[in-house]
Amino acid sequence: MTENTKTNVMTDTERLELCQKLDRELDDFINSLERKRYTEGWPEERWEEEMDKHPFFMKNNPDADGMSPLAEGLAKLKYDPDENTPLELANNYKEDGNFNFKHKNYRLAILGYTEGIRVKCDNAEVNASLYNNRSASHWHLKNFRSALFDSEKALSFNPDHVKARLRAAKSAYEVAKYDTCIQHCQKLLEVNSKDSDVVELLNMAKKKKVLQERDERKSKRIISKKEEERDAIIKTILERGIRISNCEDADDIDLSKLEPSLPDSMVHIEDGILKWPVLLLYPEYQMTDFVKDCPENVPLLNQLEQLFPAPWDKRDAYKCTTVNVYFEGYDKMPHVVDPSKQLGELLVTKYFELKAGTPAFYILPRGSVIERRFLESYL
């Protein structure tokens, strides 16, 4: 005879009350456990330092001092040249580089690949891979010259390395070595003549080369013209008999000794006339006037007439008729000149010496105390 059993079905309210009861019991159990501070992990502020100590993550060869036996053993397994062949070491360093490259730590990747290259293993394919990968790291850092060098070095181990040659072409383009870029593109097209990216890069390099050659020709013409102007200036100065400071003889004259302290104001020639930058100094006020492009065939007095009366001359002491003009000669003494003479005549006055390519003259009120003190300062 079979006995019928009745199944109790829980209501939603009873099910909710049971879940809440179980949650409270779990909370009570966790709260009853002994509380301890976790001290086995790495401090947040030193996680990079701690990672670097681990032989699988360290960036440089480990130092055995102070390492645990396990860490030292792991380090030897990976880095010790006595425990690894050069090929194994090169591959280990390549793996380090690849790990950092994958995580976009390109500078650390370069360090890893560099260590692998330094091992100098005799496996051409591994060496090609190390140089190619280091080239890729340099490329991402926009070190295009280094990327070009490394990619071409990779090709020296494996001339058929397509990735290395493509990166060499791209790097050469970035550093404006268009001939090199064209050569690498042509090599690539020998393998795959339908590579549209290489064809486009080749065409771009050819166009840039044409522009580069045009600019080079233009630059050479400018340089040639400047050299002609320089030679004409030096020849004219020698013909005038102007003494140049720090020049032993005529063969010692060059434009560097005519370079003025102010930019874009060097002596130049127009229609056979030398035009000079001129410095006028006023010791009384410790002020100067700089006059650009003073023709050698015009009296210095013409320049003074344009400058006087000066806004700073409250006593009205500086007039063309009331001032004396001096220069300091190579004998380290002051010499008075007649400003009504042409500038070119003053430049060949006895004891005059051109310094820094700029004729300089002192302007002082005639018969004044400041003039007397100026002259006495040379005694």
Secondary structure, DSSP 8 states (H G I E B T S, - for coil): -----------HHHHHHHHHHHHHHHHHHHHHS------SS--GGGHHHHHHHSTTT-SS----TT--HHHHHHHHHHH-TTTS-HHHHHHHHHHHHHHHHHTT-HHHHHHHHHHHHHH--S-HHHHHHHHHHHHHHHHHTT-HHHHHHHHHHHHHH-TT-HHHHHHHHHHHHHTT-HHHHHHHHHHHHHH-TT-HHHHHHHHHHHHHHHHHHHHHHHHHHHHHHHHHHHHHHHHHHHHHT--BTT-SSGGG--GGGG--SSTT---EEETTEEEEEEEEEETTTTEEEEEEEEETTSBHHHHHHHH-S-TT-TT----TTTEEEEEE-TTSSEEEE-TTSBHHHHHTSTT--B-TT--EEEEEETT-HHHHHHHHTT-
